[in-house]
Amino acid sequence: MSKIILGYKLKLYRNIDGKKFVNTMTEEELKKNLEFFYPILTDLGYTKVDMEKISSLKKLEYVENGRIGKKFLEKSNIGFYEKKDAPDILINAGEHVELSIFSRTKTLSDLFKEIYSLEENLEDKINFAFDPNFGYLSSRVLNSGTGLKPIVLLYLPALNYFGINEIARGLSRLGYTLGSYRDSSNKALGSIYTLSFESTFGEDEKSYVDKLKIIAREIADVERENRKKLYLDNIITLEDMVNRSFGVLANARVLSEEEMMQSMSTINLGIELSILKPNREFDFYEEITKLRNGHLQIERGAILDLKSRDILRANKARALMKEVFK
């Protein structure tokens, strides 16, 4: 996996033929939908996670790992099924069934094979809603057609520094969406972006996957060129940014999640451009994950207030900097 391409995610949306969409179902109909899927998914070796019975920390773990969304937990008559080394399955999340898989080590093609192998097993038992003209039907037009949403996770600090809006607009005209979590200054937190298609309608599944791989590589090439420009034309500014970020992580006593993500991203850029010399491998995405609010509370085994999280995060950041750089 490239240090610019951080990982891949695939989602696949399907609905049962002859049934109303989730957003128009009654609570009783949603319940029957859950009952319909239960024997099919357990026969495939899946385990249902009872969201009403698991702890708040376990729910937080699922959300933090991107396996479910916070809005999913707010709904009733929902189903979440998991199986080791297999895609997750959500029932009544937005469509009747949603398959989801994420990896930082497997290729997009590998994930494509895994998710469609599962889809074929389900299609042997379920008649999915399909129209010869529109493809697989969905409650959202943008999820119709293939129903497949491939996503690439990208680390773009140089493009974020110089301004990425023009590239984002160009991608939008081509049918792509470049998304991110934003801070108060409208910069992408940690310079981490997601690249996906705006619509799953119009082409076959493999074409979507192949096109996304190509455009992701092209963006990675542009990022590399911008890193060279940043290093050659703005070296003093760059060194200042990197050393200030290191100073924050190495000395802060209270550290917000937002400041941690920005600082970790900047020192990682410093490592990749040889401004900082770590004494061990530094996977900044993994280290960011360990210092996010959810993981801190999961590791501590208790729900913490904001101040306690910020103090704990600062303690761990200082220890990490000593371990990595001294």
N, C-alpha and C positions, 0 to 999 in steps of 0.2 A: 504493500500500500504506500502510495506517495505521501510525502510529508505535507503536501497541499491537499490531496484527496484523503480525508480522514476516515471515511466509511461510506457504506451504502445502505439504503433502506428500500424495501418494496412493500407496497400495500396493494391488496386486491379486493375489490368490492363486488358482492353478488347479492341478488335478491331472488326469492322463491317465486316461481311462476304462479300467477293466480291469486297471490296475496297482496294486500295493501302495503304500501311502503310504511316504514317504521314511524315516520312523522305524522301519519294519519291513523295509526293503530290505537285501539283502546288498551287499557291496562290488561284486560282479560286476553286480548289478542296477542299482546306482547308476551304474556305468560305462556300461552299456548305455543308460541314460537320457540321459547326456551325449552319447553317440554319436547317439541319436535326434534330439536338438535341434540338433546342430551344423549340418547342411545347411539346416534350416528357417530358423535365425536368420541364418546367413551370406547366404542368398538374400534376406533382408530388409535387407541392408546392414550388419548388425552385425559387430563384431569381438570375438573371444574374447580375454580377458585371461588369460594363463597365470600363475596365482598362484604356481606353483612356481618360475618363472623371473624374475619381476620383483623388484626390490630391496626391502629392508625399508622404505626411505623411501617408495617408491611405494605399498606396502601401507598405510603410515601415512597417506598422503595420501587414499586411498580411505576409510579409517576416519574420519579427521578431518573429511572432507566429508560424512559420514553416508551414504555410498553403500553401504558394507558394514559389518557388525558384526564385532567382534573374534572372536566365537564362530564366525562363518562361516569365518574363516581357520584355525581349529583343526580343521576337518573335512577329510576326504579325498573325492575324487570330487565336487567342486563345480565349478560353472561360473559365470563372470561375463562378461556381454556388454555392450558399450557402443556407442553411436552418437551422433554429435554432434546436439545439440538434440532428443534423443529419450529416452524412459524407459529406465532401466537394466533389465537382465534377469538374475535370479539363478536358477540351476538347482540343485536338491537342497539348498537352504538350509534349508528346513523343509517346504516343499511341492515338488512337481515343478518348478513355475515360479512366480516372483514378479516382478511388474513394479513398478517404483518410480520416482517422479519428484518432484523438489522444486524450488520456485521462490520467490523473494522479489519477483518483478515480475509474474508471471502470476496470474490469478484462479484460484480453485478450479474454476470452470466450464471454464476453458481447459485446465487439467491433466486434468480429467475427460474432455474430448473427445480429448485426445492419448493417454491411456492406453487408452481404449476403441477408438480407431482401431487401435492396435497389437493389442489383444486380438482384434478382428474379423479381422485378418490372420492371427493365429495359429489362430483357430477355423476358418478355411478349410482348414487343413492338419492340425489336431489335434482329436480327439474328446475334449473335456474331460468329466470325471466330473460328472454332473448327475442330480438326482432331482427329479421334479415336486413333491414335498412339501417337500423340504429345500433345493432350489436346488443351487448348486455345492458339491461335497463336499470336505471338508478333514480333515486329521489332527487339527485342533483344532476343536471344535464352534463356538467363538467366531468362527472364520474361515470358517464355512460360510454358506450362503445366497447373498448377493451376492459374497462373497469380497473385497469392497472395503473398504479402511480409509482414509478421509480424515482428515487431521491438520492442525490449525491451530497455528502457533507464536505464542505470545502473550507480551508483555512487561507484567508486572503488578506493578510495584514498590510501589504504594500498597496494593493488596490483600495483598501479601506482608508489608508493614509492619504492617497492622492485624490480620492473621490471615485466612488463606484457607480454613481447615479446614471451616468451616460451609458455605461455598459449594461446596467440593469434595464434601462429603457430599450436599448437595442435588443436585448434578449427577449423582452416582453413583446416586441414587434414580431419576433420569430416564434412566439408561442411558449416561451419559457418563463418561469417565475424564480427570481432570486430573492430568497427570504432570509430573515435573521431576527434575533432578539436585539432590541435597540436600547441604548442607554439614554440619559437625559439630553445628551448633545446630538442624538440621532445617529451615533456611530454604532456599528454592529458590535455587540458584546463579545470580546475575545476574538474579534475579526472572523467569527465562524458563521458561515452562510449555508443555506440549503438551496440546491438547484433542482427544479422539477419542471414538469410540463403543466401548463395552465389547464389543459383539457386532456382526457384520455380517449377522445373521439376522433376518428379520421384515418388512423393507420393501424397496422397490425402490431401485436405485442412486441415481437422481436425488433421491429423497426424503431419503436419508442426506446427500447433499451440500447440499441446500437447508436442511435442519434445522441442520446444522453451521454454515453461514454465518449463520443467524439467531441461534443461541445465542452464537456468537463475537462478533457485534455487540452483543448484550445484555451480555456480560461486559465488553466494551470500554467500554460506557456506565457500568457500575458502577465500573470502574477510574477513569474520568474524574471521577466524583463523589467517589471516595475521594481522588483527588489534590487536589481543591478543599478537602476536609476537612483533609487533611494540611497544605496550605499555610496555610489560615485559622486552624486550631486549634493547629498545632504548628510554626509558622514558625521559632522559635529552634532547636528540635530538628532540624528539616529543614536549616536553614542550617549547623548544626554538623556533621551527617552529610555534607553535600555538601562542605564545606570540609575536613573530615578526610580524606575520600576523595581529594580533589584533592591534599592534602598527601602522602598515601601515594604516589600515582602520580607526582607531580612530584619526589619526593625519595628514594624507596626505592632502596637499592642491591641488595637481594635481595627478590624478589617472587614469591610462589607463584601458581600458576594460580588457585586458589580466591580469594585476596585480590584478585587483579587483576580477576576477574569481578565480584565484589561491589562493588569501588570504581568500576569502569567503569559499572556499572549505576546507582550512586548519583549520579555526576556527570552521567550522561545525564538522570536525573530532574531534577537541578538545572538543566540546560540547558532542558529542556522547560517548567520552571516559572519560567524567567527569573532564576534565582539566579546562574547563570554565563552569560557572554556569549562564545561561541566566535567566532573570526574566519573560520571556514570551516564548511562542512557537516560534521556529525559523525554518522556512521552507527555507533553503538556496537556493534551486532551484528557488523558487518564488522571493526571494530577489535578486538573481543574475539577473533574468529576468528584474526586475525593474531598475537595474543599467546598463543595456546594452545600447549601443549607440542608437538603434532604439527607445526603450521605453523612454529614456530621452528626445529625440526630440519630440516624440508623446505627452508626458506629457507637455512639454514646448509649443507645438503648433508651432514649427518653426524648420527649418533645421539649425543645429549648426555646426560650424567648429570644428576641432579636439580639439583644445586647450579649447574652451568653453565647450565641452562635458566632457573633463577630469577634469576641475575645478568644474563643476556642479556635476559630479559623486563623487568627493572627498567630497564636501559639504554634499551630501546625505548620503555617507558612514559614515562620522563622526556623523551625527545626528542619524543614525541607531544604531551605536555602543553605544551611550549614552542611547538610548531607550531600547535596548536589555539587556545591562549589568550593567547599573547604576541606 
